[in-house]
C-alpha cells in the first residue's frame, strides 16, 4: 500500500510539473481586433501576421482576426483598451492617428494612447491625396480657387481621410467638403466610383499596391495631387510634396509646426498594439513573434506582391513616440481642435 501511495505521489508530482511547464499560449487563441473592414490595408496586414506569428509563440496558439469597424477605429480601440482582459490574448490594429481624438478631448475615447502595449509597426506610411480625373480639380491651385469645394470621403476624425484634407486647408489654403461616416476604405472607393465623392486621402503603399487603385491608375480614372513625404516617392515622381507646397505658398512657421505634429502618424504606420497591463514575459513573447514574423519568407513575398515596403518601427520606439505625441502644449491642442472642427 505504501509503495502504491508513493508511486501515485510521484505520478502526481510529475504531472503537476509538466502542467506548470506548459507554455501559457498552448491550446489558446489570440485575437487581432481590427478597426477596419475586411480587405482594408490594416486588415490585410493583420491577416498576414495572423498566419505567421503563431509559429513563433511557444505553444503555437491559433491567431484569428476579428473586424470591429466603426468611428474610424475608435470602437475597436476602446474595446481592446477597456474591455479585453490584459492576458496577452487580444491584440489590436487601427489607424495611426486615433490619438487625435484623445488630444482634443473627445468624450467617446476610453483609452490612453500612451498606455497601450505596443507590439510593432511593419511600415512607415506616407499619404497621398487622390482625385477623380474627370473633375475640375486638376491641380492644387484648382482646389484653392474652386467655388464649390471637392467632396472627400472619410470614416472618422481620427483617420487620414479626414485630418489630412483638414491640414491641407489649414496650411495651404485649400477647401474641401468632407463626407465622413463611411465604414471603411472600400466603401469610400465605391462612393468615388459612383461620383458621390471626388477625392480620398490614403497611404502611398495602398494606392500603388492594390485594387481598385491599380486599375484606376491604368485607366486614368484618378489623379494624385499631394503626397506627404519629405521627398517625392519613386512611385509618384510627378506629385508635389506637402513641404514643396508649403514653400510655394509661403506657409507660416506656426503652421509648419502644426504640420509636424499632424504628420507624425506616418511613423506609427500600421501599428499593432494590445491591452495595457499584460505580464512582461508575454509582452516579450508577442514582440519577438511579431519581429520574427516580419522575416518569414511567405510574409515578405506577400508584401512584395502588394508592393508594400517593409520598413519596421520597433515597439520601444512606438512606445516613446506615443508618450511624446500625447503630451502637447495647449496651443497645439487648440489648433488641432480647430483643424478637426471641434
C-alpha positions in Angstrom: 0.0 0.0 0.0 2.8 2.4 0.9 4.5 1.6 -2.4 1.3 2.3 -4.3 0.8 5.6 -2.4 4.4 6.6 -3.1 4.1 5.8 -6.8 0.9 7.7 -7.0 2.5 10.7 -5.4 5.4 10.6 -7.9 3.0 10.5 -10.8 1.0 13.4 -9.4 4.2 15.5 -8.9 5.4 14.7 -12.4 2.0 15.6 -13.8 2.0 18.8 -11.8 5.5 19.7 -13.0 4.6 19.1 -16.7 1.5 21.1 -16.3 3.4 24.0 -14.8 5.9 23.9 -17.6 3.3 24.0 -20.4 3.5 27.3 -22.3 0.9 29.9 -21.5 -0.4 30.1 -25.1 -0.7 26.3 -25.6 -4.3 25.5 -26.5 -5.3 29.2 -26.6 -6.4 31.5 -29.3 -5.1 35.1 -29.9 -7.5 37.6 -31.5 -6.3 40.6 -33.5 -9.2 43.1 -33.4 -9.1 45.3 -36.5 -10.9 48.6 -36.5 -11.4 48.4 -40.3 -13.5 46.4 -42.7 -12.1 43.2 -44.2 -9.9 44.0 -47.2 -8.6 47.3 -45.9 -4.8 47.5 -45.7 -4.9 47.4 -41.9 -6.9 44.2 -42.1 -4.7 42.6 -44.8 -1.5 43.3 -42.6 -3.3 41.8 -39.6 -4.1 38.7 -41.5 -0.6 38.3 -42.7 0.7 38.4 -39.2 -2.1 36.1 -38.0 -0.8 33.4 -40.5 2.9 33.8 -39.3 3.1 34.9 -35.6 1.7 31.7 -34.0 4.6 29.6 -35.2 7.0 31.8 -33.2 5.0 31.7 -30.0 5.6 28.9 -27.5 2.5 26.7 -27.5 1.7 27.6 -31.2 -1.7 29.3 -30.5 -4.3 29.9 -33.2 -4.5 33.5 -34.2 -7.7 34.9 -35.7 -8.7 38.3 -37.0 -11.9 40.0 -35.8 -13.1 43.0 -37.7 -14.7 45.7 -35.5 -15.2 48.7 -37.7 -16.8 52.0 -36.8 -15.9 55.5 -35.8 -12.6 55.4 -37.6 -11.3 52.6 -35.4 -12.5 54.1 -32.1 -14.8 51.3 -31.3 -12.0 48.7 -31.7 -9.5 50.8 -29.7 -12.0 51.3 -26.8 -12.7 47.5 -26.8 -9.0 46.4 -26.7 -8.1 49.0 -24.0 -11.1 48.9 -21.7 -12.9 45.6 -22.3 -10.4 42.9 -23.3 -8.6 41.1 -20.5 -4.9 42.0 -20.0 -3.8 38.5 -20.6 -2.0 38.9 -24.0 -4.7 37.2 -26.0 -6.2 40.3 -27.5 -4.2 42.5 -29.9 -5.4 45.4 -31.9 -4.8 47.2 -35.2 -6.3 50.5 -36.4 -5.4 53.9 -37.8 -2.2 55.6 -36.5 -3.8 59.0 -35.8 -6.6 57.8 -33.4 -4.8 59.6 -30.6 -6.0 62.9 -32.1 -9.4 62.1 -30.6 -7.8 61.8 -27.2 -5.8 65.0 -27.6 -8.9 67.1 -28.4 -10.8 65.6 -25.5 -13.4 63.6 -27.5 -15.8 62.2 -24.9 -16.2 58.8 -26.6 -12.5 58.0 -26.1 -12.0 55.3 -23.4 -8.2 54.8 -23.8 -4.9 56.4 -23.1 -2.8 56.2 -26.3 0.5 56.2 -24.3 -0.6 53.2 -22.2 -1.3 50.7 -24.9 1.1 47.8 -25.0 2.9 48.4 -28.2 3.9 45.4 -30.4 5.3 46.8 -33.6 4.7 48.6 -36.9 5.7 47.0 -40.3 6.0 50.1 -42.4 6.2 53.9 -42.3 3.1 55.1 -44.1 3.2 58.4 -46.0 -0.1 59.6 -47.5 -1.3 60.8 -50.9 -4.4 62.7 -51.9 -6.2 61.3 -55.0 -8.9 63.0 -57.1 -11.2 61.7 -59.8 -9.6 62.8 -63.1 -12.9 63.9 -64.6 -13.5 66.6 -62.0 -12.5 70.3 -62.5 -9.8 69.9 -59.8 -6.7 69.1 -61.9 -4.2 70.8 -59.6 -3.8 72.0 -56.1 -4.3 75.6 -57.4 -7.7 74.5 -58.8 -8.8 73.4 -55.4 -7.6 76.7 -53.9 -9.7 78.7 -56.4 -12.8 76.4 -56.5 -16.1 78.0 -55.7 -17.6 74.6 -54.9 -15.0 72.5 -52.9 -14.5 68.9 -53.9 -16.1 66.2 -51.7 -13.6 63.9 -49.9 -14.7 60.7 -48.3 -13.6 59.7 -44.7 -14.5 57.3 -42.0 -13.9 59.3 -38.8 -11.9 62.3 -37.4 -9.0 60.0 -36.3 -8.3 58.8 -39.9 -6.1 60.4 -42.6 -9.1 60.6 -44.8 -10.4 63.4 -42.5 -7.4 65.0 -40.9 -5.1 65.3 -43.9 -7.6 67.3 -46.0 -8.2 69.5 -42.9 -4.4 70.0 -42.6 -4.3 71.0 -46.3 -7.0 73.5 -45.6 -5.2 74.9 -42.6 -1.7 75.3 -44.0 -2.2 75.5 -47.8 -5.5 77.4 -48.1 -7.4 74.6 -49.8 -11.1 73.9 -49.2 -12.8 70.5 -49.0 -16.3 69.3 -48.3 -15.6 66.3 -46.1 -18.2 63.5 -46.1 -17.5 61.3 -43.1 -19.2 58.2 -41.6 -18.1 55.6 -44.1 -17.4 52.2 -42.5 -14.1 51.7 -44.3 -11.9 52.5 -47.3 -13.7 50.1 -49.6 -16.9 52.0 -49.1 -15.2 55.2 -49.9 -13.8 53.7 -53.1 -17.3 52.7 -54.2 -18.5 56.2 -53.4 -15.8 57.6 -55.6 -16.7 55.3 -58.5 -20.4 56.3 -58.1 -19.5 60.0 -58.1 -20.8 60.6 -54.6 -17.4 61.9 -53.6 -14.4 63.1 -55.6 -11.4 62.5 -53.5 -9.8 60.5 -50.8 -6.6 60.5 -48.8 -4.8 57.2 -48.2 -1.3 55.7 -47.9 1.0 55.7 -50.9 1.7 52.0 -50.4 -2.1 51.2 -50.6 -2.7 53.4 -53.6 0.1 51.9 -55.7 -0.2 48.4 -54.2 -3.8 47.1 -54.6 -7.1 47.2 -56.3 -9.1 49.1 -57.3 -6.3 51.7 -57.5 -4.0 49.7 -59.8 -6.9 49.6 -62.4 -7.8 53.2 -61.7 -4.2 54.3 -62.5 -4.1 52.2 -65.7 -7.4 53.7 -66.9 -6.5 57.3 -65.9 -9.6 57.3 -63.7 -7.8 59.0 -60.8 -5.2 61.7 -60.4 -2.8 62.0 -57.3 -2.3 65.7 -56.3 -0.4 65.8 -53.0 2.0 63.5 -51.1 3.2 63.9 -47.5 6.7 62.5 -47.8 9.6 64.9 -47.5 10.9 63.7 -50.8 8.9 62.6 -53.8 8.2 58.9 -53.7 9.7 57.0 -56.6 6.2 55.7 -57.4 4.9 59.2 -57.6 7.7 61.4 -59.0 5.2 63.8 -60.6 3.3 64.5 -57.4 4.4 67.5 -55.3 5.1 67.0 -51.6 3.4 69.0 -48.9 6.8 70.5 -48.0 7.2 71.8 -51.6 3.7 73.3 -51.4 4.4 74.9 -48.0 7.4 76.6 -49.6 5.4 77.6 -52.7 2.6 79.1 -50.6 4.9 80.6 -48.0 3.3 78.7 -45.1 3.9 80.4 -41.7 6.3 78.8 -39.2 3.5 78.2 -36.7 1.6 76.3 -39.4 4.7 74.2 -40.2 5.0 73.2 -36.5 1.3 72.1 -36.6 2.1 70.1 -39.7 4.9 68.3 -38.0 2.6 67.1 -35.2 -0.2 66.1 -37.6 2.2 64.2 -39.9 3.6 62.1 -37.0 1.2 59.2 -37.7 3.3 58.2 -40.6 5.8 56.8 -38.1 3.1 54.9 -36.3 2.2 53.5 -39.7 0.1 50.4 -39.3 0.6 49.7 -35.6 -0.2 46.6 -33.7 -0.9 47.1 -30.0 -2.5 45.3 -27.1 -4.3 45.8 -23.8 -2.4 47.6 -21.0 -1.1 45.6 -18.1 0.0 42.4 -19.9 2.6 40.5 -18.0 6.1 41.4 -19.1 7.1 37.9 -20.2 4.1 37.7 -22.6 4.8 41.1 -24.0 8.3 39.9 -24.8 6.9 36.8 -26.4 4.5 38.8 -28.6 7.0 41.4 -29.7 9.5 38.7 -30.5 7.0 36.7 -32.5 6.0 39.9 -34.4 9.5 40.7 -35.3 10.3 37.2 -36.4 7.1 37.0 -38.4 8.2 40.1 -40.4 11.2 38.0 -41.7 9.1 35.0 -42.7 9.6 34.4 -46.5 5.9 34.0 -47.0 5.1 37.3 -45.4 7.9 39.0 -47.2 6.8 37.6 -50.5 3.2 38.6 -50.0 4.2 42.2 -49.0 6.4 42.3 -52.2 3.4 41.3 -54.3 1.3 44.0 -52.8 4.2 46.5 -53.4 4.4 47.2 -49.7 7.9 48.1 -48.5 8.7 46.6 -45.1 10.2 49.4 -43.0 9.6 48.3 -39.4 9.5 50.6 -36.4 10.2 48.9 -33.0 7.8 48.6 -30.2 10.1 50.6 -28.0 10.2 53.5 -30.5 6.5 53.4 -30.8 6.1 53.5 -27.1 8.3 56.5 -26.8 6.6 58.3 -29.7 3.2 57.6 -28.1 4.2 59.3 -24.9 5.6 62.3 -26.9 2.6 63.0 -29.1 0.0 62.7 -26.3 1.7 65.5 -24.3 1.2 68.5 -26.5 1.1 72.1 -25.3 -2.3 73.8 -25.0 -1.7 76.0 -28.1 -1.2 72.9 -30.3 -4.2 71.2 -28.9 -6.4 74.3 -29.6 -5.1 74.4 -33.2 -5.8 70.7 -33.6 -9.4 71.2 -32.3 -9.8 73.9 -34.9 -8.3 71.7 -37.6 -10.7 68.9 -36.7 -13.7 71.2 -36.3 -14.0 70.8 -32.6 
